[in-house]
Amino acid sequence: MMMQGVGGDKHRAYNGLLDACVKIAKTEGTAGFFRGLIPCYLKVIPSSAISWGTIELCKMVGGK
């Protein structure tokens, strides 16, 4: 729904959250709700590791 944009109702795939859930369940099944999860993890895990590593490094350098 985020990719549809704000204006122009011509090309709207979904009319709301419930409509999106129903259409995804009918066309793709349960697996459709998890599509894109692995690429998301591949992005989030390194980002989180860098953030936590930076915080810990700052703690060590700061003397706390």
PDB file of N, CA, C, O and CB in Angstrom:
ATOM      1  N   MET A   1       0.823  -1.178   0.000  1.00  0.00           N
ATOM      2  CA  MET A   1       0.000   0.000   0.000  1.00  0.00           C
ATOM      3  C   MET A   1       0.874   1.251   0.000  1.00  0.00           C
ATOM      4  O   MET A   1       0.482   2.281  -0.549  1.00  0.00           O
ATOM      5  CB  MET A   1      -0.940  -0.007   1.200  1.00  0.00           C
ATOM      6  N   MET A   2       2.057   1.170   0.611  1.00  0.00           N
ATOM      7  CA  MET A   2       2.939   2.336   0.634  1.00  0.00           C
ATOM      8  C   MET A   2       3.443   2.675  -0.758  1.00  0.00           C
ATOM      9  O   MET A   2       3.693   3.842  -1.059  1.00  0.00           O
ATOM     10  CB  MET A   2       4.117   2.093   1.567  1.00  0.00           C
ATOM     11  N   MET A   3       3.593   1.686  -1.595  1.00  0.00           N
ATOM     12  CA  MET A   3       4.139   1.902  -2.927  1.00  0.00           C
ATOM     13  C   MET A   3       3.114   2.498  -3.888  1.00  0.00           C
ATOM     14  O   MET A   3       3.490   2.957  -4.966  1.00  0.00           O
ATOM     15  CB  MET A   3       4.661   0.601  -3.482  1.00  0.00           C
ATOM     16  N   GLN A   4       1.836   2.505  -3.529  1.00  0.00           N
ATOM     17  CA  GLN A   4       0.791   3.034  -4.400  1.00  0.00           C
ATOM     18  C   GLN A   4       0.834   4.552  -4.499  1.00  0.00           C
ATOM     19  O   GLN A   4       0.372   5.115  -5.491  1.00  0.00           O
ATOM     20  CB  GLN A   4      -0.565   2.596  -3.903  1.00  0.00           C
ATOM     21  N   GLY A   5       1.368   5.212  -3.510  1.00  0.00           N
ATOM     22  CA  GLY A   5       1.431   6.659  -3.521  1.00  0.00           C
ATOM     23  C   GLY A   5       0.154   7.280  -2.980  1.00  0.00           C
ATOM     24  O   GLY A   5      -0.782   6.580  -2.594  1.00  0.00           O
ATOM     25  N   VAL A   6       0.131   8.608  -2.960  1.00  0.00           N
ATOM     26  CA  VAL A   6      -0.984   9.327  -2.353  1.00  0.00           C
ATOM     27  C   VAL A   6      -2.078   9.628  -3.357  1.00  0.00           C
ATOM     28  O   VAL A   6      -3.247   9.350  -3.091  1.00  0.00           O
ATOM     29  CB  VAL A   6      -0.499  10.611  -1.728  1.00  0.00           C
ATOM     30  N   GLY A   7      -1.731  10.186  -4.493  1.00  0.00           N
ATOM     31  CA  GLY A   7      -2.740  10.623  -5.452  1.00  0.00           C
ATOM     32  C   GLY A   7      -3.038   9.589  -6.521  1.00  0.00           C
ATOM     33  O   GLY A   7      -2.327   8.594  -6.658  1.00  0.00           O
ATOM     34  N   GLY A   8      -4.092   9.835  -7.273  1.00  0.00           N
ATOM     35  CA  GLY A   8      -4.428   8.980  -8.414  1.00  0.00           C
ATOM     36  C   GLY A   8      -4.978   7.633  -8.032  1.00  0.00           C
ATOM     37  O   GLY A   8      -4.218   6.682  -7.849  1.00  0.00           O
ATOM     38  N   ASP A   9      -6.273   7.534  -7.910  1.00  0.00           N
ATOM     39  CA  ASP A   9      -6.909   6.273  -7.517  1.00  0.00           C
ATOM     40  C   ASP A   9      -7.039   5.291  -8.668  1.00  0.00           C
ATOM     41  O   ASP A   9      -7.538   4.184  -8.466  1.00  0.00           O
ATOM     42  CB  ASP A   9      -8.270   6.543  -6.939  1.00  0.00           C
ATOM     43  N   LYS A  10      -6.609   5.658  -9.867  1.00  0.00           N
ATOM     44  CA  LYS A  10      -6.761   4.779 -11.030  1.00  0.00           C
ATOM     45  C   LYS A  10      -6.069   3.439 -10.848  1.00  0.00           C
ATOM     46  O   LYS A  10      -6.628   2.390 -11.169  1.00  0.00           O
ATOM     47  CB  LYS A  10      -6.220   5.458 -12.262  1.00  0.00           C
ATOM     48  N   HIS A  11      -4.854   3.481 -10.332  1.00  0.00           N
ATOM     49  CA  HIS A  11      -4.028   2.278 -10.290  1.00  0.00           C
ATOM     50  C   HIS A  11      -3.876   1.704  -8.886  1.00  0.00           C
ATOM     51  O   HIS A  11      -2.871   1.064  -8.578  1.00  0.00           O
ATOM     52  CB  HIS A  11      -2.670   2.577 -10.855  1.00  0.00           C
ATOM     53  N   ARG A  12      -4.851   1.929  -8.054  1.00  0.00           N
ATOM     54  CA  ARG A  12      -4.775   1.408  -6.689  1.00  0.00           C
ATOM     55  C   ARG A  12      -5.048  -0.086  -6.697  1.00  0.00           C
ATOM     56  O   ARG A  12      -6.061  -0.545  -7.224  1.00  0.00           O
ATOM     57  CB  ARG A  12      -5.775   2.137  -5.760  1.00  0.00           C
ATOM     58  N   ALA A  13      -4.136  -0.828  -6.110  1.00  0.00           N
ATOM     59  CA  ALA A  13      -4.301  -2.269  -6.020  1.00  0.00           C
ATOM     60  C   ALA A  13      -5.181  -2.650  -4.828  1.00  0.00           C
ATOM     61  O   ALA A  13      -5.914  -3.637  -4.880  1.00  0.00           O
ATOM     62  CB  ALA A  13      -2.939  -2.950  -5.911  1.00  0.00           C
ATOM     63  N   TYR A  14      -5.101  -1.861  -3.759  1.00  0.00           N
ATOM     64  CA  TYR A  14      -5.835  -2.162  -2.531  1.00  0.00           C
ATOM     65  C   TYR A  14      -6.585  -0.925  -2.057  1.00  0.00           C
ATOM     66  O   TYR A  14      -6.130   0.202  -2.254  1.00  0.00           O
ATOM     67  CB  TYR A  14      -4.879  -2.668  -1.430  1.00  0.00           C
ATOM     68  N   ASN A  15      -7.733  -1.144  -1.433  1.00  0.00           N
ATOM     69  CA  ASN A  15      -8.544  -0.047  -0.909  1.00  0.00           C
ATOM     70  C   ASN A  15      -8.383   0.154   0.589  1.00  0.00           C
ATOM     71  O   ASN A  15      -9.042   1.019   1.165  1.00  0.00           O
ATOM     72  CB  ASN A  15      -9.988  -0.291  -1.222  1.00  0.00           C
ATOM     73  N   GLY A  16      -7.526  -0.620   1.225  1.00  0.00           N
ATOM     74  CA  GLY A  16      -7.311  -0.506   2.657  1.00  0.00           C
ATOM     75  C   GLY A  16      -6.627  -1.762   3.172  1.00  0.00           C
ATOM     76  O   GLY A  16      -6.314  -2.674   2.406  1.00  0.00           O
ATOM     77  N   LEU A  17      -6.403  -1.797   4.464  1.00  0.00           N
ATOM     78  CA  LEU A  17      -5.690  -2.915   5.072  1.00  0.00           C
ATOM     79  C   LEU A  17      -6.449  -4.232   4.932  1.00  0.00           C
ATOM     80  O   LEU A  17      -5.873  -5.251   4.550  1.00  0.00           O
ATOM     81  CB  LEU A  17      -5.433  -2.626   6.536  1.00  0.00           C
ATOM     82  N   LEU A  18      -7.720  -4.204   5.237  1.00  0.00           N
ATOM     83  CA  LEU A  18      -8.515  -5.434   5.149  1.00  0.00           C
ATOM     84  C   LEU A  18      -8.581  -5.948   3.714  1.00  0.00           C
ATOM     85  O   LEU A  18      -8.449  -7.148   3.473  1.00  0.00           O
ATOM     86  CB  LEU A  18      -9.933  -5.194   5.685  1.00  0.00           C
ATOM     87  N   ASP A  19      -8.783  -5.044   2.769  1.00  0.00           N
ATOM     88  CA  ASP A  19      -8.821  -5.422   1.355  1.00  0.00           C
ATOM     89  C   ASP A  19      -7.487  -6.023   0.928  1.00  0.00           C
ATOM     90  O   ASP A  19      -7.461  -7.018   0.203  1.00  0.00           O
ATOM     91  CB  ASP A  19      -9.162  -4.203   0.476  1.00  0.00           C
ATOM     92  N   ALA A  20      -6.389  -5.435   1.367  1.00  0.00           N
ATOM     93  CA  ALA A  20      -5.058  -5.947   1.031  1.00  0.00           C
ATOM     94  C   ALA A  20      -4.862  -7.356   1.600  1.00  0.00           C
ATOM     95  O   ALA A  20      -4.359  -8.242   0.909  1.00  0.00           O
ATOM     96  CB  ALA A  20      -3.962  -4.997   1.568  1.00  0.00           C
ATOM     97  N   CYS A  21      -5.256  -7.557   2.845  1.00  0.00           N
ATOM     98  CA  CYS A  21      -5.101  -8.875   3.479  1.00  0.00           C
ATOM     99  C   CYS A  21      -5.916  -9.941   2.762  1.00  0.00           C
ATOM    100  O   CYS A  21      -5.432 -11.049   2.534  1.00  0.00           O
ATOM    101  CB  CYS A  21      -5.517  -8.812   4.948  1.00  0.00           C
ATOM    102  N   VAL A  22      -7.146  -9.609   2.409  1.00  0.00           N
ATOM    103  CA  VAL A  22      -8.016 -10.571   1.717  1.00  0.00           C
ATOM    104  C   VAL A  22      -7.440 -10.921   0.354  1.00  0.00           C
ATOM    105  O   VAL A  22      -7.374 -12.096  -0.008  1.00  0.00           O
ATOM    106  CB  VAL A  22      -9.445 -10.004   1.562  1.00  0.00           C
ATOM    107  N   LYS A  23      -7.021  -9.911  -0.407  1.00  0.00           N
ATOM    108  CA  LYS A  23      -6.488 -10.160  -1.750  1.00  0.00           C
ATOM    109  C   LYS A  23      -5.182 -10.947  -1.705  1.00  0.00           C
ATOM    110  O   LYS A  23      -4.969 -11.838  -2.528  1.00  0.00           O
ATOM    111  CB  LYS A  23      -6.270  -8.840  -2.481  1.00  0.00           C
ATOM    112  N   ILE A  24      -4.307 -10.629  -0.754  1.00  0.00           N
ATOM    113  CA  ILE A  24      -3.046 -11.358  -0.635  1.00  0.00           C
ATOM    114  C   ILE A  24      -3.310 -12.804  -0.255  1.00  0.00           C
ATOM    115  O   ILE A  24      -2.693 -13.712  -0.812  1.00  0.00           O
ATOM    116  CB  ILE A  24      -2.125 -10.694   0.400  1.00  0.00           C
ATOM    117  N   ALA A  25      -4.219 -13.029   0.688  1.00  0.00           N
ATOM    118  CA  ALA A  25      -4.540 -14.396   1.108  1.00  0.00           C
ATOM    119  C   ALA A  25      -5.121 -15.209  -0.047  1.00  0.00           C
ATOM    120  O   ALA A  25      -4.801 -16.388  -0.200  1.00  0.00           O
ATOM    121  CB  ALA A  25      -5.526 -14.375   2.283  1.00  0.00           C
ATOM    122  N   LYS A  26      -5.972 -14.587  -0.855  1.00  0.00           N
ATOM    123  CA  LYS A  26      -6.588 -15.309  -1.975  1.00  0.00           C
ATOM    124  C   LYS A  26      -5.589 -15.610  -3.086  1.00  0.00           C
ATOM    125  O   LYS A  26      -5.590 -16.709  -3.641  1.00  0.00           O
ATOM    126  CB  LYS A  26      -7.749 -14.505  -2.538  1.00  0.00           C
ATOM    127  N   THR A  27      -4.734 -14.635  -3.414  1.00  0.00           N
ATOM    128  CA  THR A  27      -3.851 -14.825  -4.562  1.00  0.00           C
ATOM    129  C   THR A  27      -2.551 -15.546  -4.234  1.00  0.00           C
ATOM    130  O   THR A  27      -2.057 -16.327  -5.048  1.00  0.00           O
ATOM    131  CB  THR A  27      -3.533 -13.504  -5.163  1.00  0.00           C
ATOM    132  N   GLU A  28      -1.987 -15.293  -3.045  1.00  0.00           N
ATOM    133  CA  GLU A  28      -0.672 -15.836  -2.724  1.00  0.00           C
ATOM    134  C   GLU A  28      -0.664 -16.810  -1.562  1.00  0.00           C
ATOM    135  O   GLU A  28       0.337 -17.488  -1.329  1.00  0.00           O
ATOM    136  CB  GLU A  28       0.256 -14.729  -2.427  1.00  0.00           C
ATOM    137  N   GLY A  29      -1.748 -16.887  -0.841  1.00  0.00           N
ATOM    138  CA  GLY A  29      -1.797 -17.754   0.329  1.00  0.00           C
ATOM    139  C   GLY A  29      -1.068 -17.132   1.505  1.00  0.00           C
ATOM    140  O   GLY A  29      -0.698 -15.959   1.475  1.00  0.00           O
ATOM    141  N   THR A  30      -0.868 -17.924   2.530  1.00  0.00           N
ATOM    142  CA  THR A  30      -0.229 -17.444   3.748  1.00  0.00           C
ATOM    143  C   THR A  30       1.200 -16.962   3.498  1.00  0.00           C
ATOM    144  O   THR A  30       1.658 -16.014   4.135  1.00  0.00           O
ATOM    145  CB  THR A  30      -0.227 -18.540   4.796  1.00  0.00           C
ATOM    146  N   ALA A  31       1.896 -17.610   2.581  1.00  0.00           N
ATOM    147  CA  ALA A  31       3.285 -17.238   2.291  1.00  0.00           C
ATOM    148  C   ALA A  31       3.391 -15.813   1.752  1.00  0.00           C
ATOM    149  O   ALA A  31       4.444 -15.188   1.877  1.00  0.00           O
ATOM    150  CB  ALA A  31       3.894 -18.216   1.288  1.00  0.00           C
ATOM    151  N   GLY A  32       2.340 -15.300   1.166  1.00  0.00           N
ATOM    152  CA  GLY A  32       2.357 -13.944   0.633  1.00  0.00           C
ATOM    153  C   GLY A  32       2.565 -12.884   1.692  1.00  0.00           C
ATOM    154  O   GLY A  32       3.074 -11.803   1.394  1.00  0.00           O
ATOM    155  N   PHE A  33       2.183 -13.173   2.918  1.00  0.00           N
ATOM    156  CA  PHE A  33       2.366 -12.207   4.006  1.00  0.00           C
ATOM    157  C   PHE A  33       3.820 -12.118   4.460  1.00  0.00           C
ATOM    158  O   PHE A  33       4.207 -11.155   5.122  1.00  0.00           O
ATOM    159  CB  PHE A  33       1.486 -12.580   5.188  1.00  0.00           C
ATOM    160  N   PHE A  34       4.623 -13.115   4.108  1.00  0.00           N
ATOM    161  CA  PHE A  34       6.019 -13.157   4.539  1.00  0.00           C
ATOM    162  C   PHE A  34       6.995 -12.885   3.404  1.00  0.00           C
ATOM    163  O   PHE A  34       8.209 -12.952   3.599  1.00  0.00           O
ATOM    164  CB  PHE A  34       6.324 -14.496   5.153  1.00  0.00           C
ATOM    165  N   ARG A  35       6.474 -12.578   2.219  1.00  0.00           N
ATOM    166  CA  ARG A  35       7.336 -12.285   1.088  1.00  0.00           C
ATOM    167  C   ARG A  35       8.132 -11.022   1.383  1.00  0.00           C
ATOM    168  O   ARG A  35       7.571 -10.017   1.819  1.00  0.00           O
ATOM    169  CB  ARG A  35       6.512 -12.129  -0.214  1.00  0.00           C
ATOM    170  N   GLY A  36       9.424 -11.074   1.148  1.00  0.00           N
ATOM    171  CA  GLY A  36      10.286  -9.934   1.412  1.00  0.00           C
ATOM    172  C   GLY A  36      10.902  -9.937   2.796  1.00  0.00           C
ATOM    173  O   GLY A  36      11.660  -9.029   3.137  1.00  0.00           O
ATOM    174  N   LEU A  37      10.589 -10.939   3.595  1.00  0.00           N
ATOM    175  CA  LEU A  37      11.115 -10.984   4.956  1.00  0.00           C
ATOM    176  C   LEU A  37      12.625 -11.226   4.980  1.00  0.00           C
ATOM    177  O   LEU A  37      13.338 -10.594   5.759  1.00  0.00           O
ATOM    178  CB  LEU A  37      10.405 -12.068   5.750  1.00  0.00           C
ATOM    179  N   ILE A  38      13.111 -12.123   4.145  1.00  0.00           N
ATOM    180  CA  ILE A  38      14.547 -12.426   4.118  1.00  0.00           C
ATOM    181  C   ILE A  38      15.359 -11.223   3.646  1.00  0.00           C
ATOM    182  O   ILE A  38      16.356 -10.894   4.288  1.00  0.00           O
ATOM    183  CB  ILE A  38      14.821 -13.630   3.207  1.00  0.00           C
ATOM    184  N   PRO A  39      14.980 -10.544   2.545  1.00  0.00           N
ATOM    185  CA  PRO A  39      15.735  -9.341   2.182  1.00  0.00           C
ATOM    186  C   PRO A  39      15.713  -8.272   3.280  1.00  0.00           C
ATOM    187  O   PRO A  39      16.692  -7.550   3.470  1.00  0.00           O
ATOM    188  CB  PRO A  39      15.179  -8.758   0.896  1.00  0.00           C
ATOM    189  N   CYS A  40      14.610  -8.179   3.987  1.00  0.00           N
ATOM    190  CA  CYS A  40      14.518  -7.218   5.086  1.00  0.00           C
ATOM    191  C   CYS A  40      15.511  -7.585   6.190  1.00  0.00           C
ATOM    192  O   CYS A  40      16.203  -6.713   6.716  1.00  0.00           O
ATOM    193  CB  CYS A  40      13.075  -7.170   5.650  1.00  0.00           C
ATOM    194  N   TYR A  41      15.582  -8.854   6.536  1.00  0.00           N
ATOM    195  CA  TYR A  41      16.546  -9.293   7.550  1.00  0.00           C
ATOM    196  C   TYR A  41      17.977  -9.066   7.093  1.00  0.00           C
ATOM    197  O   TYR A  41      18.836  -8.700   7.896  1.00  0.00           O
ATOM    198  CB  TYR A  41      16.337 -10.768   7.878  1.00  0.00           C
ATOM    199  N   LEU A  42      18.242  -9.282   5.798  1.00  0.00           N
ATOM    200  CA  LEU A  42      19.590  -9.072   5.279  1.00  0.00           C
ATOM    201  C   LEU A  42      20.007  -7.605   5.380  1.00  0.00           C
ATOM    202  O   LEU A  42      21.197  -7.292   5.400  1.00  0.00           O
ATOM    203  CB  LEU A  42      19.675  -9.541   3.828  1.00  0.00           C
ATOM    204  N   LYS A  43      19.030  -6.720   5.442  1.00  0.00           N
ATOM    205  CA  LYS A  43      19.309  -5.292   5.587  1.00  0.00           C
ATOM    206  C   LYS A  43      19.392  -4.896   7.057  1.00  0.00           C
ATOM    207  O   LYS A  43      20.273  -4.126   7.440  1.00  0.00           O
ATOM    208  CB  LYS A  43      18.232  -4.463   4.878  1.00  0.00           C
ATOM    209  N   VAL A  44      18.491  -5.409   7.878  1.00  0.00           N
ATOM    210  CA  VAL A  44      18.361  -4.965   9.262  1.00  0.00           C
ATOM    211  C   VAL A  44      19.450  -5.541  10.174  1.00  0.00           C
ATOM    212  O   VAL A  44      19.964  -4.829  11.036  1.00  0.00           O
ATOM    213  CB  VAL A  44      16.998  -5.349   9.793  1.00  0.00           C
ATOM    214  N   ILE A  45      19.799  -6.781  10.003  1.00  0.00           N
ATOM    215  CA  ILE A  45      20.755  -7.424  10.908  1.00  0.00           C
ATOM    216  C   ILE A  45      22.125  -6.740  10.867  1.00  0.00           C
ATOM    217  O   ILE A  45      22.662  -6.427  11.930  1.00  0.00           O
ATOM    218  CB  ILE A  45      20.902  -8.904  10.549  1.00  0.00           C
ATOM    219  N   PRO A  46      22.719  -6.493   9.687  1.00  0.00           N
ATOM    220  CA  PRO A  46      24.008  -5.777   9.702  1.00  0.00           C
ATOM    221  C   PRO A  46      23.887  -4.353  10.250  1.00  0.00           C
ATOM    222  O   PRO A  46      24.785  -3.871  10.939  1.00  0.00           O
ATOM    223  CB  PRO A  46      24.589  -5.728   8.294  1.00  0.00           C
ATOM    224  N   SER A  47      22.790  -3.694   9.945  1.00  0.00           N
ATOM    225  CA  SER A  47      22.586  -2.334  10.440  1.00  0.00           C
ATOM    226  C   SER A  47      22.525  -2.317  11.964  1.00  0.00           C
ATOM    227  O   SER A  47      23.133  -1.458  12.603  1.00  0.00           O
ATOM    228  CB  SER A  47      21.300  -1.734   9.851  1.00  0.00           C
ATOM    229  N   SER A  48      21.805  -3.249  12.537  1.00  0.00           N
ATOM    230  CA  SER A  48      21.708  -3.335  13.996  1.00  0.00           C
ATOM    231  C   SER A  48      23.058  -3.686  14.618  1.00  0.00           C
ATOM    232  O   SER A  48      23.428  -3.145  15.660  1.00  0.00           O
ATOM    233  CB  SER A  48      20.657  -4.377  14.400  1.00  0.00           C
ATOM    234  N   ALA A  49      23.782  -4.586  13.980  1.00  0.00           N
ATOM    235  CA  ALA A  49      25.092  -4.969  14.505  1.00  0.00           C
ATOM    236  C   ALA A  49      26.046  -3.776  14.514  1.00  0.00           C
ATOM    237  O   ALA A  49      26.795  -3.584  15.472  1.00  0.00           O
ATOM    238  CB  ALA A  49      25.687  -6.116  13.675  1.00  0.00           C
ATOM    239  N   ILE A  50      26.019  -2.987  13.460  1.00  0.00           N
ATOM    240  CA  ILE A  50      26.882  -1.803  13.396  1.00  0.00           C
ATOM    241  C   ILE A  50      26.478  -0.797  14.473  1.00  0.00           C
ATOM    242  O   ILE A  50      27.334  -0.216  15.140  1.00  0.00           O
ATOM    243  CB  ILE A  50      26.810  -1.149  11.992  1.00  0.00           C
ATOM    244  N   SER A  51      25.181  -0.597  14.638  1.00  0.00           N
ATOM    245  CA  SER A  51      24.708   0.350  15.650  1.00  0.00           C
ATOM    246  C   SER A  51      25.124  -0.071  17.050  1.00  0.00           C
ATOM    247  O   SER A  51      25.661   0.733  17.811  1.00  0.00           O
ATOM    248  CB  SER A  51      23.194   0.486  15.581  1.00  0.00           C
ATOM    249  N   TRP A  52      24.876  -1.333  17.392  1.00  0.00           N
ATOM    250  CA  TRP A  52      25.242  -1.806  18.730  1.00  0.00           C
ATOM    251  C   TRP A  52      26.750  -1.797  18.926  1.00  0.00           C
ATOM    252  O   TRP A  52      27.237  -1.461  20.005  1.00  0.00           O
ATOM    253  CB  TRP A  52      24.696  -3.214  18.966  1.00  0.00           C
ATOM    254  N   GLY A  53      27.488  -2.166  17.884  1.00  0.00           N
ATOM    255  CA  GLY A  53      28.950  -2.131  17.983  1.00  0.00           C
ATOM    256  C   GLY A  53      29.466  -0.723  18.228  1.00  0.00           C
ATOM    257  O   GLY A  53      30.384  -0.519  19.023  1.00  0.00           O
ATOM    258  N   THR A  54      28.877   0.240  17.547  1.00  0.00           N
ATOM    259  CA  THR A  54      29.270   1.635  17.731  1.00  0.00           C
ATOM    260  C   THR A  54      28.958   2.111  19.142  1.00  0.00           C
ATOM    261  O   THR A  54      29.775   2.791  19.763  1.00  0.00           O
ATOM    262  CB  THR A  54      28.565   2.528  16.709  1.00  0.00           C
ATOM    263  N   ILE A  55      27.793   1.763  19.650  1.00  0.00           N
ATOM    264  CA  ILE A  55      27.416   2.145  21.019  1.00  0.00           C
ATOM    265  C   ILE A  55      28.398   1.560  22.025  1.00  0.00           C
ATOM    266  O   ILE A  55      28.863   2.261  22.924  1.00  0.00           O
ATOM    267  CB  ILE A  55      25.980   1.674  21.343  1.00  0.00           C
ATOM    268  N   GLU A  56      28.711   0.286  21.876  1.00  0.00           N
ATOM    269  CA  GLU A  56      29.642  -0.363  22.805  1.00  0.00           C
ATOM    270  C   GLU A  56      31.031   0.243  22.706  1.00  0.00           C
ATOM    271  O   GLU A  56      31.706   0.404  23.723  1.00  0.00           O
ATOM    272  CB  GLU A  56      29.711  -1.866  22.532  1.00  0.00           C
ATOM    273  N   LEU A  57      31.470   0.580  21.504  1.00  0.00           N
ATOM    274  CA  LEU A  57      32.775   1.200  21.322  1.00  0.00           C
ATOM    275  C   LEU A  57      32.811   2.577  21.998  1.00  0.00           C
ATOM    276  O   LEU A  57      33.795   2.935  22.645  1.00  0.00           O
ATOM    277  CB  LEU A  57      33.107   1.326  19.819  1.00  0.00           C
ATOM    278  N   CYS A  58      31.748   3.327  21.843  1.00  0.00           N
ATOM    279  CA  CYS A  58      31.666   4.651  22.491  1.00  0.00           C
ATOM    280  C   CYS A  58      31.676   4.522  24.011  1.00  0.00           C
ATOM    281  O   CYS A  58      32.255   5.364  24.698  1.00  0.00           O
ATOM    282  CB  CYS A  58      30.392   5.396  22.039  1.00  0.00           C
ATOM    283  N   LYS A  59      31.041   3.478  24.542  1.00  0.00           N
ATOM    284  CA  LYS A  59      31.049   3.242  25.980  1.00  0.00           C
ATOM    285  C   LYS A  59      32.472   2.949  26.470  1.00  0.00           C
ATOM    286  O   LYS A  59      32.895   3.449  27.512  1.00  0.00           O
ATOM    287  CB  LYS A  59      30.106   2.075  26.339  1.00  0.00           C
ATOM    288  N   MET A  60      33.206   2.128  25.697  1.00  0.00           N
ATOM    289  CA  MET A  60      34.572   1.776  26.096  1.00  0.00           C
ATOM    290  C   MET A  60      35.488   2.992  26.041  1.00  0.00           C
ATOM    291  O   MET A  60      36.306   3.196  26.938  1.00  0.00           O
ATOM    292  CB  MET A  60      35.124   0.662  25.197  1.00  0.00           C
ATOM    293  N   VAL A  61      35.356   3.781  25.017  1.00  0.00           N
ATOM    294  CA  VAL A  61      36.213   4.957  24.850  1.00  0.00           C
ATOM    295  C   VAL A  61      35.845   6.039  25.865  1.00  0.00           C
ATOM    296  O   VAL A  61      36.714   6.760  26.356  1.00  0.00           O
ATOM    297  CB  VAL A  61      36.098   5.511  23.412  1.00  0.00           C
ATOM    298  N   GLY A  62      34.558   6.147  26.174  1.00  0.00           N
ATOM    299  CA  GLY A  62      34.089   7.161  27.104  1.00  0.00           C
ATOM    300  C   GLY A  62      34.402   6.857  28.555  1.00  0.00           C
ATOM    301  O   GLY A  62      34.305   7.753  29.394  1.00  0.00           O
ATOM    302  N   GLY A  63      34.770   5.638  28.881  1.00  0.00           N
ATOM    303  CA  GLY A  63      35.155   5.288  30.232  1.00  0.00           C
ATOM    304  C   GLY A  63      34.011   4.805  31.118  1.00  0.00           C
ATOM    305  O   GLY A  63      34.190   4.702  32.331  1.00  0.00           O
ATOM    306  N   LYS A  64      32.880   4.516  30.572  1.00  0.00           N
ATOM    307  CA  LYS A  64      31.768   4.025  31.407  1.00  0.00           C
ATOM    308  C   LYS A  64      31.671   2.536  31.340  1.00  0.00           C
ATOM    309  O   LYS A  64      30.797   1.945  31.975  1.00  0.00           O
ATOM    310  CB  LYS A  64      30.445   4.641  30.980  1.00  0.00           C
TER     311      LYS A  64
END
